[in-house]
Amino acid sequence: MTRRGVSTELIHRGEERPPQAESVNVPIYETTTFLFESAEEVRLYQEGRAEKYLYSRYANPTVVVTEQKLAALDAAEAALVFASGMAAASTILLGLPNPGDELLCSSALYGGTFHLINDIVRRFGVAVRFATLEELREPERLIGDRTRVCWVESPINPTLRCVDVRRVAAACRSRGVISVVDNTFASPVNQRPLELGVDLAMQSATKYLNGHSDVTAGVVSGSAVLVKRLDLTRRYLGGVLDPLAAYNLARGLKTLPVRMARHNESALAVARFLEGHAAVGRVYYPGLPSHPDHEIARSQMSGFGGMVCFEVHGGLEGASRVFDRLGLIRRATSLGSVDSLASLPVLTSHWNYSREEMERAGVTPGMVRLSVGLEDTADLVADLDQALAA
């Protein structure tokens, strides 16, 4: 055999796949591109007649396995993962409506989605109509001849208000409108939008699905036809998930049901404690009978999630005092992690909202948003109790 140079050896030596090493877990295919044996094999791939991979922006074995798990979780025909929840949202909102179409959505939305719709999607000639929660109680009255996509959250960030998902989905389906539900706050363990009649379920997989504050990702699931349409948009926009992140997301999914059971239990206990505290003006948690949408939540959710929002006296100043005194609960944005996190919506998710936009979203300066983690509930209650002493 001809002796090869050092540079050649370092690039090519040992790159063959060892057949004797059968991994328990799916390997991390940390590669941008894939090998072909011949020009004929490339042609067959391009014609859709070869089970091969070409380029990781199109598909990657590690990513595909994660998508299969997510499709099963949502009881969907197919799923796509993205580099973030906003990459998933932008792919839907830029890939489905055409110029001249109308996008109908709730006026109460996660701030990032609101700004994406209001500041970016409008630029592409899409008409946007924001509906209040009261108006969404009769969604069939909102859908017009130009409406093509309807986007809602349930529960909504940060007020935990709930939309009647079944009714929205039915109204959309009767008029040929694509319905999309952001299911991030609930997770598919607690709420299955597709089984409620929705066309597409979207989530920030950064949150509960991964569950450890170390992966940024998004997911969309639905029918094979719609997902294929979005797959093409994803390829061109480029918001794909890295294989290592996909591997870690798939690992997090394996413990999702047991984690969500604990999140549900602890959040309900924390919400009940807060509701009885003199320093708290109002508690927002769909599992409490006092929540305005408690009956809707009961009808479409099997658990009420780990998110709790509460309002303290004194507006932003009062909320800041409580926020600054937290010890065990960490001051950080995001949610759905094993560790409990607190944020002030007016300084994070709803920053740069006008007063009118804040009122339409139901967000007030005195709100504190809690993502209840997996710590011992008694320790979380003790931390909140001492912080509320402020």
SETIMAR-300251 format. One line per 8 residues: for each residue x, y, z of C-alpha. Coordinates in nm, 2 decimals. Example, Ala and Ser with C-alpha at 12.3 -4.5 7.8 and 13.67 -1.06 7.14 Angstrom:
BEGIN
1.23:-0.45:0.78 | 1.37:-0.11:0.71
//
This chain:
BEGIN
0.00:0.00:0.00 | 0.13:0.34:-0.09 | 0.24:0.53:0.22 | 0.02:0.84:0.27 | 0.12:1.17:0.42 | 0.05:1.27:0.78 | -0.22:1.52:0.69 | -0.40:1.26:0.48
-0.38:1.00:0.75 | -0.51:1.24:1.02 | -0.81:1.32:0.80 | -0.90:0.97:0.68 | -0.76:0.71:0.93 | -1.02:0.53:1.14 | -1.33:0.70:0.99 | -1.49:0.37:0.89
-1.80:0.28:1.10 | -1.72:-0.01:1.33 | -2.00:-0.28:1.28 | -1.91:-0.44:1.62 | -2.00:-0.12:1.81 | -2.38:-0.12:1.84 | -2.47:0.18:2.06 | -2.77:0.17:2.31
-2.84:0.53:2.22 | -2.86:0.68:1.87 | -2.51:0.82:1.78 | -2.46:1.19:1.74 | -2.41:1.24:1.37 | -2.21:1.56:1.41 | -2.16:1.61:1.04 | -2.26:1.87:0.79
-2.26:1.64:0.48 | -2.29:1.27:0.39 | -2.11:1.04:0.15 | -2.23:0.89:-0.18 | -2.09:0.59:-0.37 | -2.16:0.72:-0.72 | -2.33:0.99:-0.93 | -2.61:0.74:-0.99
-2.67:0.73:-0.61 | -2.69:1.11:-0.60 | -2.94:1.11:-0.89 | -3.16:0.85:-0.72 | -3.15:1.06:-0.40 | -3.26:1.37:-0.58 | -3.54:1.18:-0.74 | -3.66:1.06:-0.40
-3.57:0.70:-0.48 | -3.28:0.65:-0.24 | -3.29:0.62:0.14 | -2.98:0.85:0.19 | -2.89:1.17:0.36 | -2.73:1.46:0.17 | -2.68:1.75:0.39 | -2.76:1.82:0.76
-2.96:2.13:0.68 | -3.20:1.90:0.50 | -3.20:1.60:0.74 | -2.97:1.43:0.98 | -3.01:1.08:1.14 | -2.99:1.21:1.50 | -3.23:1.49:1.43 | -3.47:1.26:1.25
-3.48:1.02:1.56 | -3.57:1.32:1.78 | -3.84:1.43:1.54 | -3.99:1.08:1.55 | -4.01:1.09:1.93 | -4.17:1.43:1.91 | -4.43:1.32:1.66 | -4.52:1.02:1.88
-4.55:1.25:2.18 | -4.80:1.48:2.00 | -4.98:1.18:1.83 | -4.88:1.34:1.50 | -4.80:1.20:1.16 | -4.48:1.40:1.15 | -4.27:1.66:1.33 | -3.99:1.90:1.26
-3.73:2.04:1.51 | -3.57:2.38:1.48 | -3.28:2.58:1.63 | -3.53:2.77:1.86 | -3.89:2.81:1.93 | -3.88:3.14:1.74 | -3.73:2.96:1.44 | -4.03:2.72:1.45
-4.27:3.02:1.48 | -4.11:3.22:1.19 | -4.11:2.91:0.96 | -4.48:2.87:1.02 | -4.57:3.24:0.99 | -4.35:3.30:0.69 | -4.42:2.96:0.52 | -4.80:2.94:0.53
-4.97:3.27:0.46 | -4.93:3.44:0.12 | -4.93:3.82:0.06 | -5.29:3.93:0.09 | -5.39:3.65:0.33 | -5.51:3.73:0.68 | -5.34:3.60:0.99 | -5.58:3.58:1.28
-5.42:3.56:1.63 | -5.48:3.63:1.99 | -5.38:3.97:2.12 | -5.25:3.79:2.43 | -4.93:3.63:2.31 | -4.57:3.56:2.41 | -4.38:3.89:2.34 | -4.14:3.73:2.09
-4.43:3.60:1.88 | -4.62:3.93:1.90 | -4.32:4.13:1.77 | -4.25:3.87:1.50 | -4.60:3.91:1.38 | -4.64:4.28:1.43 | -4.29:4.39:1.31 | -4.19:4.12:1.05
-4.48:3.92:0.91 | -4.67:4.24:0.82 | -4.38:4.34:0.59 | -4.46:4.05:0.36 | -4.81:4.18:0.28 | -4.99:3.96:0.53 | -5.29:4.13:0.70 | -5.28:4.07:1.07
-5.58:4.08:1.30 | -5.55:4.06:1.68 | -5.85:3.93:1.87 | -5.92:3.96:2.24 | -5.99:3.66:2.45 | -6.35:3.76:2.47 | -6.37:3.77:2.09 | -6.21:3.43:2.07
-6.49:3.28:2.27 | -6.68:3.29:1.94 | -6.40:3.22:1.69 | -6.65:3.14:1.41 | -6.75:3.51:1.41 | -6.39:3.62:1.35 | -6.29:3.42:1.05 | -6.32:3.61:0.72
-6.29:3.52:0.35 | -5.92:3.62:0.36 | -5.83:3.44:0.68 | -5.58:3.16:0.61 | -5.40:3.10:0.94 | -5.52:3.13:1.30 | -5.25:3.13:1.58 | -5.33:3.11:1.95
-5.15:3.01:2.28 | -5.31:2.82:2.56 | -5.22:2.86:2.84 | -5.10:3.21:2.75 | -4.77:3.36:2.87 | -4.77:3.50:3.14 | -5.14:3.52:3.25 | -5.21:3.14:3.21
-5.54:3.24:3.04 | -5.68:2.95:2.83 | -5.85:2.95:2.49 | -6.12:2.69:2.41 | -5.89:2.50:2.17 | -6.16:2.26:2.04 | -6.39:2.55:1.94 | -6.11:2.74:1.77
-6.00:2.43:1.58 | -6.36:2.35:1.47 | -6.42:2.70:1.35 | -6.10:2.70:1.15 | -6.16:2.36:1.00 | -6.51:2.45:0.89 | -6.37:2.74:0.69 | -6.05:2.58:0.56
-5.82:2.79:0.79 | -5.50:2.63:0.93 | -5.51:2.64:1.31 | -5.19:2.66:1.51 | -5.15:2.63:1.89 | -4.84:2.73:2.08 | -4.85:2.45:2.34 | -4.52:2.55:2.52
-4.67:2.62:2.87 | -4.88:2.30:2.88 | -4.65:2.05:2.71 | -4.80:1.75:2.52 | -4.81:1.56:2.85 | -5.08:1.79:2.98 | -5.25:1.90:2.65 | -5.27:1.74:2.31
-5.37:2.01:2.06 | -5.39:1.78:1.76 | -5.63:1.55:1.94 | -5.84:1.86:2.00 | -5.86:1.92:1.63 | -5.58:2.16:1.57 | -5.37:2.14:1.25 | -5.03:2.23:1.39
-4.89:2.22:1.74 | -4.59:2.44:1.80 | -4.36:2.45:2.11 | -4.04:2.60:2.23 | -3.86:2.27:2.30 | -3.61:2.48:2.51 | -3.86:2.46:2.79 | -4.03:2.14:2.93
-3.94:1.91:2.64 | -3.57:1.95:2.71 | -3.62:2.04:3.07 | -3.26:2.13:3.18 | -3.19:2.48:3.06 | -2.91:2.36:2.83 | -3.07:2.33:2.48 | -3.24:2.59:2.27
-3.48:2.43:2.02 | -3.83:2.44:1.88 | -4.08:2.19:1.73 | -4.38:2.18:1.50 | -4.59:1.87:1.46 | -4.90:1.79:1.25 | -5.01:1.61:0.94 | -4.75:1.48:0.70
-4.88:1.71:0.43 | -4.84:2.03:0.63 | -4.51:1.93:0.79 | -4.37:1.85:0.44 | -4.47:2.20:0.33 | -4.29:2.35:0.63 | -3.99:2.13:0.58 | -3.92:2.31:0.25
-3.94:2.65:0.42 | -3.71:2.53:0.70 | -3.45:2.43:0.44 | -3.45:2.77:0.29 | -3.47:2.98:0.61 | -3.20:2.75:0.76 | -3.33:2.73:1.12 | -3.22:2.37:1.17
-3.12:2.21:1.49 | -2.76:2.09:1.55 | -2.73:1.71:1.59 | -2.57:1.75:1.94 | -2.86:1.97:2.06 | -3.11:1.72:1.90 | -2.94:1.43:2.09 | -2.97:1.62:2.42
-3.33:1.71:2.35 | -3.41:1.34:2.28 | -3.25:1.25:2.61 | -3.46:1.51:2.79 | -3.78:1.37:2.63 | -3.72:1.03:2.80 | -3.80:1.18:3.14 | -4.07:1.42:3.03
-4.38:1.24:3.17 | -4.23:1.19:3.52 | -4.10:1.55:3.53 | -4.43:1.69:3.43 | -4.61:1.50:3.70 | -4.38:1.67:3.96 | -4.42:2.01:3.79 | -4.80:1.98:3.80
-4.80:1.87:4.17 | -4.56:2.13:4.30 | -4.71:2.42:4.10 | -5.05:2.36:4.23 | -4.92:2.35:4.59 | -4.73:2.68:4.53 | -5.04:2.84:4.37 | -5.25:2.75:4.67
-5.00:2.89:4.90 | -4.98:3.22:4.71 | -5.35:3.25:4.69 | -5.37:3.25:5.07 | -5.09:3.51:5.12 | -5.19:3.86:5.23 | -4.91:4.02:5.01 | -5.05:3.86:4.70
-5.33:4.04:4.51 | -5.40:3.77:4.25 | -5.28:3.43:4.15 | -5.30:3.31:3.79 | -5.30:2.93:3.77 | -5.55:2.73:3.56 | -5.56:2.46:3.82 | -5.72:2.69:4.07
-6.10:2.72:4.07 | -6.05:3.10:4.10 | -5.89:3.11:3.76 | -6.13:3.26:3.50 | -6.07:2.98:3.25 | -6.05:2.69:3.50 | -6.34:2.50:3.34 | -6.19:2.54:2.99
-5.86:2.41:3.13 | -6.03:2.12:3.29 | -6.20:2.02:2.97 | -5.88:2.01:2.76 | -5.59:1.96:2.99 | -5.49:1.65:3.19 | -5.26:1.85:3.41 | -5.22:2.22:3.47
-4.84:2.26:3.42 | -4.56:2.42:3.62 | -4.62:2.79:3.55 | -4.76:3.02:3.81 | -4.80:3.39:3.78 | -4.90:3.62:4.07 | -4.95:3.99:4.13 | -4.82:4.17:4.43
-4.92:4.50:4.57 | -4.71:4.81:4.48 | -4.68:4.75:4.10 | -4.33:4.70:3.96 | -4.16:4.84:4.27 | -4.34:4.58:4.49 | -4.27:4.30:4.24 | -3.91:4.40:4.22
-3.87:4.38:4.60 | -4.01:4.03:4.60 | -3.80:3.93:4.30 | -3.48:4.06:4.45 | -3.53:3.88:4.78 | -3.57:3.53:4.63 | -3.30:3.30:4.74 | -3.36:2.94:4.62
-3.57:3.04:4.32 | -3.34:3.18:4.06 | -3.39:3.51:3.88 | -3.38:3.42:3.51 | -3.60:3.43:3.21 | -3.72:3.11:3.03 | -3.91:2.82:3.20 | -3.97:2.45:3.21
-3.64:2.35:3.37 | -3.57:2.13:3.67 | -3.47:2.44:3.86 | -3.73:2.70:3.96 | -3.70:3.03:3.78 | -3.87:3.37:3.84 | -3.90:3.66:3.60 | -4.08:3.99:3.58
-4.29:3.99:3.25 | -4.28:4.37:3.20 | -3.89:4.35:3.20 | -3.86:4.04:2.99 | -4.13:3.87:2.78 | -4.34:4.18:2.74 | -4.06:4.45:2.73 | -4.13:4.72:2.48
-4.50:4.67:2.49 | -4.71:4.99:2.48 | -4.96:5.05:2.76 | -5.25:4.96:2.53 | -5.07:4.64:2.42 | -5.01:4.55:2.78 | -5.37:4.60:2.87 | -5.48:4.38:2.57
-5.24:4.11:2.68 | -5.36:4.13:3.04 | -5.01:4.20:3.17 | -4.96:4.43:3.47 | -4.64:4.58:3.62 | -4.69:4.39:3.95 | -4.67:4.04:3.80 | -4.41:3.79:3.90
-4.39:3.48:3.68 | -4.27:3.15:3.83 | -4.15:2.84:3.66 | -4.19:2.59:3.94 | -3.91:2.33:3.92 | -3.84:1.99:4.08 | -3.71:2.11:4.42 | -3.89:2.01:4.73
-4.21:2.20:4.75 | -4.17:2.30:5.11 | -3.84:2.47:5.02 | -4.00:2.67:4.74 | -4.29:2.78:4.96 | -4.04:2.89:5.23 | -3.84:3.09:4.98 | -4.16:3.26:4.85
-4.28:3.33:5.21 | -3.96:3.51:5.31 | -3.95:3.70:4.98 | -4.31:3.82:5.02 | -4.22:3.96:5.36 | -4.07:4.25:5.16
//
